Structure formats: structure tokens, C-alpha cells
Amino acid sequence: MKVVLFANTDWYLYNFRRALAMSLRRAGYDVLLISPPGPYGDKLRELGLRWEPVPMQRRSLNVLRELMLLWYLIRLLRRERPTLVHGFTIKCAVYGSLAARLAGIPVRVNAVAGMGYVFTSTQLKARLLRPVVRGLMRLALGGKDARLILQNADDVELFKREHLVDPEHIRLIRGSGVNCAQFAGVSGRVPDGGRIRVLLASRLLWDKGIDEYIAALRKLRNQGRDIDALLAGTPDPGNPATVPESTIRDWVDEGLITWLGHVDDMVGLLGSVDVVVLPSYREGLPRSLVEAAACGLPLITTDVPGCREVVCDGVDGLLVPVKDADALARAIERLQDNPDLARRLGSAARMKARTQFDERMVIQGTLEVYAELCHPAEAMANNADRRPSS
């Protein structure tokens, strides 16, 4: 059986779906990965995976260019004749599903991790695009041979409320999965009441709460707090909400942060910090928090969809209101001043990561969705075997 995995960057495929592709191949699937061109395509090929670039521009609103992309995808799918097309992120889900339908590929799986710029931004362009994208999603994502995978319960309710997809065709799989065994031997530093090392690791977008992080750090510095603040990640030119590099460098010059840029060795980085924060406005299910949890680090994040899937306030981390820099600063202070609380939260976070977000669980759930569509009799038998006897 052939499966096409379609994402909006080769970086996403390599970092978030590499384990899925490798597991599919080991299970006997013929796997093709497609995305816009980039340096991670060769890394995928070095793993023995088949990857092809597609002429997609993430920010394009040019109707002719978008129609040409759709036609390119239709011809590619007609050539490859996969059994199933699996799209990731909203644009790839919509375009991949439309192309699959027009190419005669019946089975479609789509994974939407968060609602993206169009649904989270208050900019005029985003508000104008919203009804268009909603219409395209209703057209592309529905059908009895399609399934939509969402990463948190809030998004499930949103899709049901907006009537974007038949609720019977929605499946909840929390996150893209983290190899918790990779982090098993890592223990982040624990605050001891002295100098604290805080990390925010994400794509550098305003809606990740970057502005609130900087404002909280200014407040803490003005209070004389001894804090070493790190920012890991790079601007994303393909996203309208990207933070300009010049702005980041101004913060560095101001002495507020150490900017690490892109970091490949997250194991080493997480082992060197005390606290991880992510004051995001909305998420699917943030991988950076799960990786930090797997290291036993205390987490601070916002009480928004996706983030509250990972953190239960006061149990395995701290939740703060969205867009509230003062609350974020107070949460950092609290962990700096209370090492016992930080240790307790970190220990609980590690247990939660292992039991709820390990990549093996995510891959198994995805394979079950594939089987539901491609081998329905087998899937029904497996589900019956799992039901408790009365």
C-alpha cells in the first residue's frame, strides 16, 4: 500500500513526521513524502525515505499560482496512484484533499495541528481569508472516505461547532509524538533559589507569545532578578506573524536574551535549563513542551487550547492567562523562589509525557485511522477485541 505524506515544509516532515514515515516503511508501506524544497529533503533521503519537492509557496495568494500548484499535485497523484494521501497543516490538508479527489484517490487523512495564522491572527488579511478558508475546508475535508485528525479537545469542539467536518469523521490524537526514551537520561537543572535559566523554544512568531516573554523579562530585570533568559528558534518568513530578525537582535543588544537560533541538539539544550515557558496564543499540541516535560522540567504556559492539554495548573506545570506578561513574570518568580514546587511539577510532567504523549502511541493511533479507511473489517475486529467484556 502506498501512502503520500504532504507537509508545508521539509523541516516539518523531518522533525515531526520522520518517525511515522520510518514506521510505515518498516510495516511494509510504500511511502512518498512531499513538501516545498528545502535542506531537510536530503536528510530524509539519507534515511532511505523517498522525498520530492513541490512548487508550493506558503504565503501565496496568487490565484493562478495556486491553481498551478493544485494541477501539479493532481498530476503527481495520478502518476503515483497512492492508496492514501495524508496532509499536515491547513493548506496541505485542503490542497492535498482536493487534488486527491480530482485524481481519483479515494482515501484521505488530514492532520491539523492548531488553527494557524488565518484563525488566530486579528490582522485584516486573516479576517478576510477566514470565511474563504472555512469554505474550502468544508469542501475538501469531508466525505465518508476521509478522516480528520486533531490534536486537542478544544479544536475538536471548534470543528464540530463550525460544522467544518462530520463529527463522526474526526479523530483525536494528541500531538505528533515525542520519543520519550531519547530524553529518559536527561534531567534539566532544578531551580535552587538562586540564578535561574529560562528557555522559550519555538518558531519565532508573535502568536507564540514572544512579546509577552520579552515584557516579562524586562519586568524581572527591573526587579533585580538573577535570570538567564534563552530564546531558541528562527524567524519563519513563510508566516505573516514572523518576528523580524532585526527586532530579535535589538533584544540581544538590550541584554534581555541570549538568542540561540536553530538548535538541533534539544536533548543537550533542555539538560542545561531550569524552566521552559511557552506563552502561546493557541496551539495544536506543542512539541517543545512535551520534550521539556520528558526531561522532568517545570513548565509555564498559557491557559489556551493545546497548551492546557500538556499542563494542568499546579499539577505538572503552571498556567497563566494569555497575553499577560505580568502573570508570566510572576510564574517565573514563583518557580525561582520555590525549588520544591519546581521539582514536584517537573516530576509530574515527566510521568505525563511518558504515559500520554510518547510517539509510539501517536503512530499506533495513526495506523489505526489508516486501517479504519483501508481495511475496515480488520479495524472493526481490532476495536472489538479492545472492548471490555461485560
Steps between C-alpha positions, in 0.01 A plus 500: 500500500635842405461805724582863414589730792463869405621789719569871452874467581761226474605607851157398631521158335849439637440619855137405560414213264829322440416229755159443338657465155764257628236294683284486188794379296585231756137389490527444124346824372636673191549858628541822302561828685433830323551862604642827367876472440745547786815363664319227695394319184850357464497398867183302436659334199807410708265299722394301195168679467365621168442877497400732215476881498180669384467861372305634796534848649344512846408871492379511142158650432550505123202311355686388187797373701271311737310339212832394347600343832169312516550373143857394586372298797224339291754385240738374770226295667378360168858390429559347844152350557529482880237328710495788748602867516582644845526879519640703791410862581195677357630593154645155430186334635276705270718482188596137552137397548374696198777357281432147627131530420568632150766232441265223603679412825217410736665480842607823669635565849574851621670621816446861605733602782348821629294746302786697348545866406164540324305401812722645774603837357295817539658656189261613227643256245442206736142610573425533127647157425315324782164440325680394181711246687196373690321440168799319353533283811135396480546412134832319529502322837162328495388166361450146627853400390668788685608546859618811679755462781503779758744541789287641781143487626443875447566469127268199483222711649581791268475284187172355622357841588598650163366194313828473311509119503253226592575434870494125428810547285711687757768315697693639799871409510692718743804648326751372250676295767833524677757224539498513879775236519734751333452731800489228768853565624464877492417701808479873470652713774261569783468853644680534833382847592792669327568580136242341269538402135176537302438382143240577236545273196268540201461645157550872552145619441318771692215259577742276691498771768846636420397856584363394839818305573713807433271724709515253791879490479519881511284503810711233672823681412362825641429313823862390516420134437800283404370335183677360196239511221540295182310516172536206259360496149507703181262742330260337254486716184213286367273614781356855514534497880877451496718706734757701298861400561590866555257512795656187653846649468379817674394284797841335502672841494276610787633207703159339549563167328758268357377404153608146405347486154413154372600222739537139383608362837186554706607226740813694592321835513220377726754341730655843555191699608278526809161603359331492159232753406262528205253793532328409171162634386379159372660168410421160360711323760844660550787260451748726680300469821476122471876469443565717804251294702680180397814650660318565826508878463237728656285665235328837474249549221171672421150381579407455133410208271791263449711631786254392767506151350862477619479697827250472782551805717680423824526129418763470227567866421359850534237660278478877450242711313573562133671830410575572867869582544457587867354157577781335306758694703330397825503133397874514427556668837295229671714218361822686572398553863352153557739222390287229662201602290716502187624146573149370566358653182792370291463147635128496421565643153746220421245234597228665290726519194585131520142382551310734263727648232757238400538472122419127507147584612461764229627268225275217617199733499584619148535144370160421650348789302662366182364152572154642567491639146703242306421180693168573674417137586839451667469830689153407628631166624792668679269752664270220613796318657581814704148540640471384860285196549171557679 
